[in-house]
Amino acid sequence: MPAVNRSPHIRGLIALAVVALSLYVALTVPVHLGLDLRGGTQITLETRPAGAADADSDATDRTVEVLRGRIDALGVAEPAIARSGADRIVVELPGLQDPRKAADVLGRTAQLTFHQVLGTAAEADQVPGPSPERSGERVLADESGQRLRLQAASLTGKDVEKAGARFDQQTGAGWHVTVDFKGPGKQGWARLTGEAACRAAGDPGRRVAIVLDDKIISSPRVDPSVACRSGISGGSTQITGAFDDAEARELALLINGGALPVPVETVEQRTVGPTLGAQAITAGAWAAVIGTASTSLFIIVVYRIMGVLATVALACYGLISYAALAALGATLTLPGLAGFVLAIGMAVDANVLVFERAREEYASRPRATPRSSLAAGFRRAFSAIADSNITTLIAAGLLFFLASGPVRGFGVTLAIGVLASMVSALVITRALTDYAVARPFLRRRLRFTGIAHTGAVRDRLSRSRPNLLRHPRRWLAASAAALVLAAAGIAVRGLDFGVEFTGGRLIEYSTAAPVDADRARAALADAGFPRAVVQTSGENGFTVRTHHLSEAQAATLTDTVTDLARDADKVRDEAIGPSLGEELRRGALIALVVALGAQLLYLAARFRWLLGTSAVVALAHDVVILVGVFAWLGKPVDGVFLAALLTVIGYSVNDSVVLFDRIRELGRSDREEPFARIAGQALLQTLPRTVSTGMGAALILTALAVLGGDTLTDFALALLIGLVVGTYSSMFTATPLAVELHKHGRAGDVPAIRAAHANDTAEGRSCHP
C-alpha cells in the first residue's frame, strides 16, 4: 500500500488552529490605544527637595529618568514623560486601568537601606514615629511592632544590581523578593551579615534590618550556618515576609527603579484627550485601507491564483500580529499602526521569494509541474527567509533588552511581526497553495497558477543579459558621493530635532466652553505653528505643546487661541524638557550598535566576513543618507522618524541577506566560476523578487504619504526614501563592495560553501553490518 504524505494535512490543521486562536484573542481581548489616538491619564508630580542643594532642574531631570524606569516596569507602553518648569514632571499614561495606583507607585521615594540591628530600643525611646538619629543610629519598629535600634546604613539601593519577585514552589512558603548586589555591595553584604553572625542565637543583634522609606520591611536573622566574620558570600539575599504576588512585584519594581533623588508629590491628576484629531485618524485609516488593497491587487495581477492565496495569508498575518499585540497588552499609536500596515506589505516578501523560486524551477525543468515547482520553491527559499528573519530577530531582541521606552516597544512589535510573517509564509501560504495546485481545475489551466511562466521582468532580463557589475567601482563611487552629499546636509543644515528630543514650551488655557481640538490645530497651523501638539485637558481646557518660543511667538499663539475661544485664560506657561531623555537616547544608541555587531557576527558565520561586512556597511550607508535627506529638506527628527529609521534598518539587512543567499547558493553549485560573475548572476536572478517586493511596499507608502495627513506624511516619506536607498544599496553598494573586497582578499573568502553538504548529497551511500 503506498505511503500517504500527511505533511499537507498537518500544515493545514496547524494553520487552522493558529488562525482560530488569533481570531478568538482578537475578538475577546481589547487592544490599548496610544495617547495620539485615545488620550489617557495625565499625572503632574512636583519635587520636594529636602535642602537647597537639591533644589535645581538637574535633580528634577534625574528624577525623570528614575520615573521612566518605573513606568517601563509598570507595563505601560508608549508613555510620555517630561520635566515641566524647574520642579514639575508631567507624566501621560495611555489606557491605564488604575491611574491612582500608578500615581502612588510613581510618587514613592523608595529609599532602600540595609542596617545592622544593635538591639531593642529602651523604654524612653518608645515614642510614635521614627526616632531622630543619634550618632547615625535610629529606632524603627519591625514587622511585629517591636522597636529596634539600628546602626547607620551599611548599604543603600545604589548597591543593588537587580531585584525580582519569586514564588517558592518547593517549600510553598509563598512570595519573596530576591536581591542581588553589585560591586562593593557584595563585600558590604558579606561584612554586614558576618558582623551579625558573631552574635548569639537569641540576640536581637543577629538580625539585619531592610528599610524602605523609614519602614522596616524585613528583619531576618542570620542563619546559624553562617560563620562569624565570614558572612553570606555571593552577593545575593532574599526579602521574606507576608507578601502576596502584587506586593512582591511592586517591591521589586521600586528596588529596580532606584531611589528618587528627591521626594515627589502628586499635585494634579486629570484625563487628557488624544494628541491627534479625528480627521487625522480617519485619514490614516483610509490610507491604510487603500494602500493594503493596492498591494493586494498588485500581487494578484502578478501571481494570479497564487497571489490571491498570498493575499489571504497576509490577512491571516495581520490577524495573528494584532492578536499577539493585544495578548501582550501592547499600545498602538498611529505611526505604530502605519508601521503595522507597512509590515503587511513587507511580509509579502517571503511569498514573493517562494513564487519566484517556483517559477525558476518550472522554467528550468521540462517535466516540472506547478505542484513540484512550488514544493521546490519553498525548499529553496527557506534559507533566505530564515537568515533574513533571524538577523531581524537578533536586532529586535537586543533592542528590547538594552533599550527602553518606545525603542523597546518597537523591538517587541518587530519581533511579533517577524514571527507572524514566518508563520504566514511557511505554514498558512504553504497549506493554501498545496491544496490549490492539487485541484484538477488548476492542473488543466496552468496559466492561472502564476507559476507556469517566468514573468515579464525575468523574460526581459533573460533577453538582454545586462552585466550590472561590470564596473563595481563606479557604483561604489556613486554611493560615496551620495554619502558625502548627505553628510554635507547634516553639517550645513543641521538636524531639526523635535520636541521629544529638545524640549519646548507648554501653555495651558482654560475656556468658558469646550474647544474642538481639530479647529485649534488648524488655526495654530495657519498662524505658523504646524507642529504644535494640542490636547484637551479636563472639561473646558486644552494645552499647546510646541518648540521653544520667543515672547513675540508666544504672544501670537495666545492671540490665535483667544480669537478661537474668546474667553481663554492662560493657566500655565512653562518650559518642558525632552520626553526622550538623554539616558533613553544613549540606551537606544548602545542597543543599536550592539545589534549591528550581533548581526555582523551572524552574517559572518552564515556568509563569511566578506559578505557580512558588506551588508553592515550598506546598512550604515542607508542610515546616513536617510538622515542627510531629512536634514536637507528641513524635516523634523522626532520619535516618528526614529521608528521609521529602525524600520529602514530592518528592511536594508533583509534585502542584502536575500541577495547574499543566492550568491552562496551559486557558489556552491559552481566553485570554478569567478566571484564577480557569481555576484552578477545572483543580482539578475533576484531582481524580479526585488521589483515585486519593492512595488508592494511602495504602493502602501505612497497611499500613506498622499492620504495620511500631516502626521503620517513625514513618516511615509522617511520609509519611501529608506525603501529606495535600501534597495539600491543591497544591489549596488553591498554587492560591488563584496566584489572589491574579494579582489583584495583571499580566495577562501568566497561565500560560505559547505563542502560537507555537497558531499552528503552526492555520496550518501554507506555499508552496514
N, C-alpha and C positions, 0 to 999 in steps of 0.2 A: 504494500500500500504506500503511495507516495507521501512524502513528508509535507506537512502543511506549514507555510510560513505564517506564524502568528504575530510577527512584529507589527504589521499594519493595524491589526486589531488592538494590540496593546497600546500603540500610539494613539489610536482613536479613543480608547477608554480614558487614557491619561488626559488627553486634550479636553474631552467632555467633562471630566472631573474638575480640572483646573478652571475651566470657564464657568461651570456651575457654582463652584465655591466663590469665585470672584464676583459673580452676579449676586449671590446671597450677601456677601460683605458690602458690596456697593449699595444694595437696597436697604440694608439694616444699620449700617454704621455711618453716621453723618461725617462729612469732611469739614475740617476747620478752614475758614476763610480768613485772609490776612487783613491787616489794617487798611490796605488800599481798597479792598472790596467790601468789607463789612464794618470796619471800625473795631472798637474794643474798649478796654478799661484804661484810663489814664490815672496814674498814681504820682503825686508830687511829694517828694521827700525833701526835707531840709536838714542840713548838717548842723549838729550842736557841738562845736568844739569845746573841749574842757579848758583850754588855755589859749592865749594869744598866738602861741607858736603854731597851733593847728588851724587857725582861722585864716586860711588862704584858699585860692582856687585850686592849687596843686593837691591839697588834701581832698577836695571835692572830686577832682579828676581821678585820684587813686581809689576813692570810694566807688566811682562809676565802674571801674574795671572789676572790683570785687563783686559788685551787684550784677555785672554782666555774667560772671561765672555762676552766680546763684540762679539767675534766670535760665541759663542753659540747663542747669541741673533740675529745675522745676519741670522741664519738658515743654516749655512754651517756645514754639518755633516762630521765627521772624519777628522778634520784638524790636521796639525802638527805644533806645535809652540815650539820654544826652544831658549834659550839665546845662542848667538854666541860671544865668546870673552867676554870682560868686559862690552861693551856698545852697542852691537848689538843684535837684535832679528830677527830671521828668521821665517817667517810665510808662510806655504804652504797650499793653499786652493784648494781642488779638485772641478772641474766642476763649477767654479764661472762664472756667466753671466756677471757681471760688475766689474772687478778687480779694476778699477780706483776708483769707489765709495767705495769699500771695503778699499782700501788704505787710502782714505780721512777720513772715519769713524774711522779706527783704529788709525790714527795719531792725531785725535782731542784730545786736552788735557782735555776738559770737566771740567774746573774749575768752579763749580757752587757755587754761594754765594747769600745771601739774605741781603738786606740793607734797612735801614730807609732813606727816602728821606728828606733832610734838607731844600731844596728849589731849586729855579732855580739858575744857575751859573751867576756870574757877567760878564759884557761885557769883562773885561780884561782876564777872564779865557777862553773865547771862541776861542780856538786855535784848529787846527786839531789834531785828535788822542786823546787818553786818557790823562787826566791831571795828573801830578805827585801828589802823596798823600801828604797831609799836615795835620799832627796830626791825621792820619788814614783816612782822608777824601779823596774823589776822585770825579772827574767830568766826566760823561759819557752822551752820547746822548741817549734819549729814542727812542721809536719806530717811533715817528713823527719827530725826529731830534732835539727836544728841549733838551738843555743840563741841566742836573740836578746835584745838589750837593748831594753826598751820604755819609752817615756815614760809618765808618768801618763795615766790615761784621759782622752781628749778628749770622748768621747760615751758614754752608757750606754743601757741598754734603755728608759729613760724617754723618750729622744729618738726612739724608733721608733714610727711610726704603725701599720704592719702589715707582715706577712711572709707569703710564700706559696711553696709548693713548685711548681716548674715543670720541665717537660722540654723541652729544646732540640730541637725536631723538625727545624729547618732544618739544623743542623750535626751533629746526632746526638751532641753532646758529653756527653749524659747529664743527670742531675738537678742542679738548683741551687736556691738559695733567694733570692728577691728580697726586698730590704729597702727600705721607703720610710720616710724620715724626716719629722718634723713640726716645725713652729715653728722655734725656734732651731737645731734639729738639722740642718736643711737647710744653713744657713750654716756650722755646725760641720763638717759633712761636706765641704763645698767647701773650707774652710780647712785641714782635715786633709790632704786629697788634694793641695791646692795646695802645701803645705809639702813633701810627699813628692816632688812633680813637679820641685822645684828640684834634686834630687839627680841624679847621673849614672846612666846606664842600668844599670851593673853594681853600683852602690852598694846594700848592703842597706837603707839608709835610704830608698830609693824604694818600700819596701813599707809596707803598712798591715796591722796585726795585728788580727784579730777574735777576741776571747777570750770563751769561755763556760765559767764555773766553773773558772777558773785553768787553762784549756787553750786553746791556740791552735787554733781550728778552721779558720781560713783566713788566709793572709797574702799576698794578691795584690800584684803590682807595679802601680803606676800606669802606665797606657798612655802611650807616648811622645807621643801626640797631645794630651795634657793639658798646658796651658801652666803655667809656674811662677807661683805665687801665685794663679792663677785657680781651679784645682781643678775637680772634677766638679760641675757645677750640676744643678739639678733635684731634688736630694734623694733619689736612688734609687741602689741598688747591688745587686750580686749576690754571694752567697757560693757559691763553687765548690769542688769537691773530689770525692773518690771516693764520692759519695752514691749509695745506691740509693733507691728511692721511699719506703720506710719511714723511712729515716734523714732524708731531706729533709723529709718531713711532720712527723716528730717534732720536728725543729729549728724548723720554722716554728711548730708548736704552742707550744713553750716560749717562743719570742720573743714571739708574740702574747699568751700568757698573762701575760707580765711576770715580773719578778724577785720572788721571795718576800721579804717584808720581813725575815723571819728564817729561818734554815735549819730544816728539819723532818726528823724521823727516824721511820720506821715502827716502832712498838713492838709492834703486835699486828695479826694478820690472821686472821679467822675466818669461818665460814659462819653466817648468821642465818636464822631461819625467817620466814614471812610475818607481816605485822602483822595480818592478818585470819584468823579461824579458818575451818575447813571449813564450819561451819554458815552463816556469813555469806556465803561464796562460793556455797554451794548455794542459799540463799535469793535471792541476787541473780540467779542463773541462772534459777530458776523464775519470778521476777518478770519477767525479760526475755522468756521464752518466752510466758507468759500475756499480757503486755502487747502483744507483737507479734501474737499470734493474735487478740486482741480488736480491735486496729486493723484487721487484715486482714478480719475478719468484718464490721466496720462499713463498710468501703469496698465490700465485695462486696454488702452489703444495699442500699447507696445507689446504686451504679453497675452492679450486676448483672454481665453478661459483661465489660464494660469494667473493673469492679472486680476481677474475677478476673485479668485480664491485667495490671492495675496491680500487683496483689499479686505476680505472677510477676516483673514488672520490678523491684519493690522487693527481692525476694530476690536478684535479679541485682545490684542496687545494693549490698546488703550484701556479696556475694561480691567485687565489684570493690573496694570500700573495704578489706575485710580483706586482699585480695591486695596492694593498694598499700601498706598499713601494714607487711605482712610484708616486701615487697620493699625498703622503705626502712629496715628494721631498727628500727621504732618499738617502744616499750614500752607494753603495755596494762596499765592498772590497773583496779580495779573501778569507780571513778567514770568512767574513760575508756570502759569497756565499756558502762556505763549511758548515757553520752552518745552512744555509738555507736548503741545501740538507739533512743534518742530521735531521733537524726538520721534513722533509717529512718522514724520516724513523721512527722517534719517534711518528709522528702523526698517524701512523698505530695502535698505542696502543689502541686508542678509538674503532677502528673497531675490533681489536682482543678481547677486553673486551666484546663487543656485541656478537660476534660469539661464544666465549667460553660459555657465559651465555646461548645462544640459544642451544648449544649442550647439556648443562646440563639439560635444560628444556625438550628437546626431549627425552633424556635418562630416565628421572625420571617420565614421564607421558606416560602411554601406548597409549592413543589416541591422542597424540600430533602430529601436522603436522608441516612441515617447516615454514609455514606462522605463525601459532600461537606461535611456539617456537621463531621465530625471533622477533615477537612483544614483547614477554616476555623478550627476551634478551635485547632489547632496554630499556624496562621499568626497569629492574633490574640493568642494568649497568649505568643508568643515574646518580645516586647519586655519584658513584665513579668518573665518568667523570667530574661532576660538581665540586665536592670537590677538585680534583686534579688541575683542571684548575683555580678555584678561588684562591687557595693558590699561584699558579704561577702568576696570575694577580696582587695579592697583592704585591708580590715582584717586579714585573715589574713596577707597578705604583710608588712605593716608590723609586726605582732606578731612575726613570725619574724625580721625583720632588725633590729629595735630592742630587742626584749626578750631574755630569757634564761631558762634553766631550764624549769619547767613551762609558763610562759606561751608560750615559743617552741614547745614541743611542742604546745600547744593550737592555735597557728597552723598547724602542719603538718597536724594532724588535721582542722581546719576546712577547709583548702584541699582536702584529699583528698575530704572529704565533699561539698563543693560541686561539684567537677568530676565526681565519680561520680554525683551527683544529676542533673546535666545530661545525662550520657551515658545514664542510665537513662530519663529522661523523653523526651528528644528523639530518641533512637536506638532503644532497646530497646522502650519502650512504643509508639512510632510503628510500628515494624516489626510488632509483635504485633497491634495494633489494625487496621492496614491489611490484614493478612491475614484477620482475623476478619470485618470488615464486608463483605468481598468474598465470603463464603461464602453460598450460597443459603439455608441454614438461618436465618441472621440476617436476610436480606433479606425472608423470609416472616414472621418473628416479631420485629417491630420492638420490642416491649415488653421483650424480653430484652437489647437493646443497652445500656440505661441512658442513652441519648441521646434517644430519641424521646418524651421528656416533660420537663417543666420542673422537676419536683421539688417536694416539699411546702413547703419554705421559700420558694422563689420564687413558688409559687402564692399562699401566704398574703400575701406582701408585695405581689403584684400586686392582690389584692383590697382590702387595707387602705390601701395607698399612704401610709404614715406619713411625715411631714416631720420627720425626726430632727434637722435643723439649723435648725429654726425659731427657736430661741433659743441661738445658739452661745456667748454669754457665760455662760449657765448651766452649760454643760458645762465651760467654762474655769474658772469659779468652783469647781466640784466638784473639778477637777484641782488647783487651787491649794490647796483645803482639805486634800486628800489629801497634798500635798507638805508643808504646814505640820505636819500630824499626824506624818508620817514624820520630818521634821527634829526635831520635839519628842522623838520616841523616841530619836534619836541623841544629842540634847543631854542629855536627862534620864537615860536608862538607860545610855547609852554603848554601845560595841561590845565584845563578849566575844571578843577575838582569840584564836585557837587557838595551840597550842604552836609551830606553824610561824612565827608572827609574833612571839611574845613570848619564846620560850624556856621553860624549865621545869626539871625535875629528872629525872635519870637514875639509877635504882637497879638494880644488877645483883646477882643472887643465884646461888649455887651450891648444888645439891641432890644428895642421895645417889642419887636415881633421877630419870629424866626426868619432867617435869611437863607434863600436857596443857595446851596454851595456851588452849583453849576453856574449860576448867574455871577456869583462872586469871582469864580475862576476866570470867566470870560472877561469881566470888567477889569480885573487886575492884569490880564494878558494884554488887553488893549492899552492899558496905562504904562506898559513897559516892564511888567513883571511876569513873563510867561512861565517861569519855573517856580512860581510861588505855590506852596502846598497849603491848601485851605481845608480845614476840618471844622465841622460843627462841634460845639462843646457845650454839653448840658442842653437846656431847653432853648434859651434865647442868646446864645453866644457862639462865637467862632474864633478860631485862631488862624493866623497867617504866619507861615514859616518860610523864610527866604534867606538869600545870601546876606552878608554884612552890608548895611545900608548907610549912606551918608544921611545927614539930617534933612537935606533937601529931598532925597528919595523917600525917606520915612514920612515926610510931610505930604508928598504926592500920594503915597499909599494910603495914608489916613484920609485925605480928601476924597479919594476914589471910594473908600468904604463909606464915608459919610454921605456921598451922593447916592450910594446904593441903598443904604439902610436908614438914612435920615437921622434918627435918634441913636447914634452909635457912640458909646463911651469907651475910651481906651482903659482897659482894666490892668493890663500888664504889658510892659515893653522891656524885654531883657535880651541880652546876648546869650546864645546857646552854643554849647560845644558840639563836636562831631559825634554822630551816633555810631560811626565806625571808628572806634578809638585806635590809638597808636598800638596798643597791645594786640587788638584784633588784627590790624593790618600786618603787624610783624608776624603773628602766628600764621596768617594766611600765606605770607611770603615764604616762611620757613616750610610750611606744608607743601607749597607748590614746588619749591626747589627739591625737597626730598622726594616728592612724587616723580619729578622728572628724572632724578637719579635712579629711582627704583625702576622706572620704565626703561631707562637706558640699559640697566643690568639685565632685565628680562629680554629685551630685544637683542642684546649682545649674546645672550645664551641661546636664543632661538635662531638668530640670523648672523651671528658673529659681530664683532665690534664694528666692522666696516659699515654695515647697513644700519646697525643700531645708532651709531654716532651720526650718520646722515639723517636719520629720522628725527633725532633730537635737535640737530641744527636747523632742519626745516621748520620744526615747531617754534624755535626761538625766532626764526625769520618771520613767521606769521604773526607772532605776538607783537614784535617791534613795528611791523608795517601797520597793523590794525591800530595800535596806539598812535602812531605817527599820522595816519589819515585823520583820526579824530582831533589831533592837535591842529592840523592844517584847517580843518573845517570849523574849528571852534566849538565842537560838540562837548557836552559835559561828560566828565569821567566820574560816574557815581556808582551806586550799588547795582543799578540795572546794567551798566556797562561791565561791571565786574562779573555778573552772571553770564553775559554774552561772551566775555573773554574766556572764561572757563569752558564754555561750550565749544568755542572755536578750537581750544587746545585739544579737547577730546576728538573733535572731527579730524583735525590735522593728523594726529597719530593714527587714527583708524584708516585714513586714506593711504598713508605710507605703508602700513602693515599689509594691506591688500596687495599693493604692487610688489612689495618685497617677498611676499609669499609666492607669487608667480615666478619671480626671479629664482627663488630657491628651488621651486619645482623644475624649472627648465634646466637649472644647473645640475640637478640630479640625473636627468634623462640624457644630457649630452655634456660630458665632462671635458671634451676636447674643444668645445666652442668658446671663442674669446668672451670674456666677461662683458665687454661693451656691447657685443652683438646680442648676448643673452638679455641684457637690460633693455635694449631696444625692442626686442621681440616681446618681452613682458609688458612693456609700455603700450605697444599696439594691441596686445591681447586683452588688456584690462581697460582700454579706453572706452569700449561700449558700456561697460559697467559704470565707469566714472561719469559718462554723459547721462545715463539713466538716473543714477543716484543724485547727481547734481541738479538735474531738472526737477526731480521730485521735491527736493528741499527748497529750490529756488521759487517754485510756484507758491509754496506756503509763505515763505518770507516776503515775497512781493505783495501778497494779499495783506499780510500784517503791516508792511510799510505803507501801503496805499490806503488801507481801510481802517487800520488800527488806532488812528488818532495820534495826538502828540505824544502820549505816554509810550506807545509802542513803536513809534517811528524810529527813534534812535536805537532802540533795542534791535529791531529788524534790520536797520541799516548796518549795525555792527556785525550781525550774523551774516548778512549778504556779503559784506567785504571779507569776512573770515572764510565764507564758503568759496569765494573766487580765489582768494590768496592761498587757502589750504589746498584746493585742487591743483592750482598751478605749482605750488612748492613741492607737493608729493611727486609730480611728474618731472618738473624742470629745475628743481633745486636739490631735493634729496637724491634722485637717481643720477643726475650728472655729477654730483659731489661724490657719490659712491664709485662712479667710473673713474674719476680723477684720483681718489684715494687708492683704488685698486692698482692704478698705473704705478703709483709710488710706493706701494706696499708689497707684501709677499703674495705669491700665487696661492698660498694656502688660505688667504683671506677671502676666497670666493665664497658665495653664500653657503650656509651650512648644508653639507651634503652628507647624509647619513649612509655611509658605505654598508653598515650592518643591515640597514633596512633594505637596500638593493639586493644584497646577497641573500637575505632571508626569503625574498620572493622568488629569486632565481634558483636557489639551491635549497629548497625546502624539504628534500627527501632525506631520510635517515633510516638506519637499521636498528632493529630492536631484538633482543634475545628471545 
